[in-house]
Amino acid sequence: MTAAELPDFVDRLAGRYLEQRTDGEAFADWVVRADEADLR
């Protein structure tokens, strides 16, 4: 990944977190249970 691609990656990752998290779930907890594909 290049520095130019980083903003899009962060947007995708944050969006998936907001869509998939449970009520009150911390980002770190979501990352532990997320599918690998969701973290790309």
C-alpha positions as CSV (number, residue, x, y, z in Angstrom):
1,M,0.0,0.0,0.0
2,T,1.2,3.4,-0.8
3,A,0.7,6.6,1.1
4,A,-1.7,7.8,-1.6
5,E,-3.9,4.8,-0.9
6,L,-4.0,5.2,2.8
7,P,-7.0,7.6,3.0
8,D,-9.2,5.3,1.0
9,F,-8.1,2.3,3.2
10,V,-8.9,4.2,6.4
11,D,-12.3,5.2,5.0
12,R,-13.2,1.6,4.0
13,L,-12.0,0.2,7.4
14,A,-13.9,2.8,9.4
15,G,-17.0,2.2,7.3
16,R,-16.9,-1.5,7.9
17,Y,-16.4,-1.0,11.6
18,L,-19.4,1.3,11.8
19,E,-21.6,-1.1,9.8
20,Q,-20.5,-4.3,11.7
21,R,-19.9,-3.3,15.3
22,T,-22.2,-4.2,18.0
23,D,-23.7,-1.5,20.3
24,G,-20.8,0.1,22.2
25,E,-18.2,-2.3,20.7
26,A,-14.7,-0.7,20.7
27,F,-12.7,-0.7,17.4
28,A,-10.0,-2.9,18.9
29,D,-12.6,-5.5,19.9
30,W,-14.2,-5.4,16.4
31,V,-10.7,-5.9,14.8
32,V,-10.2,-9.1,16.8
33,R,-13.4,-10.7,15.6
34,A,-13.6,-9.2,12.1
35,D,-13.0,-11.4,9.0
36,E,-9.6,-10.9,7.4
37,A,-11.3,-9.7,4.2
38,D,-12.9,-6.9,6.2
39,L,-9.6,-5.6,7.3
40,R,-8.2,-5.1,3.8
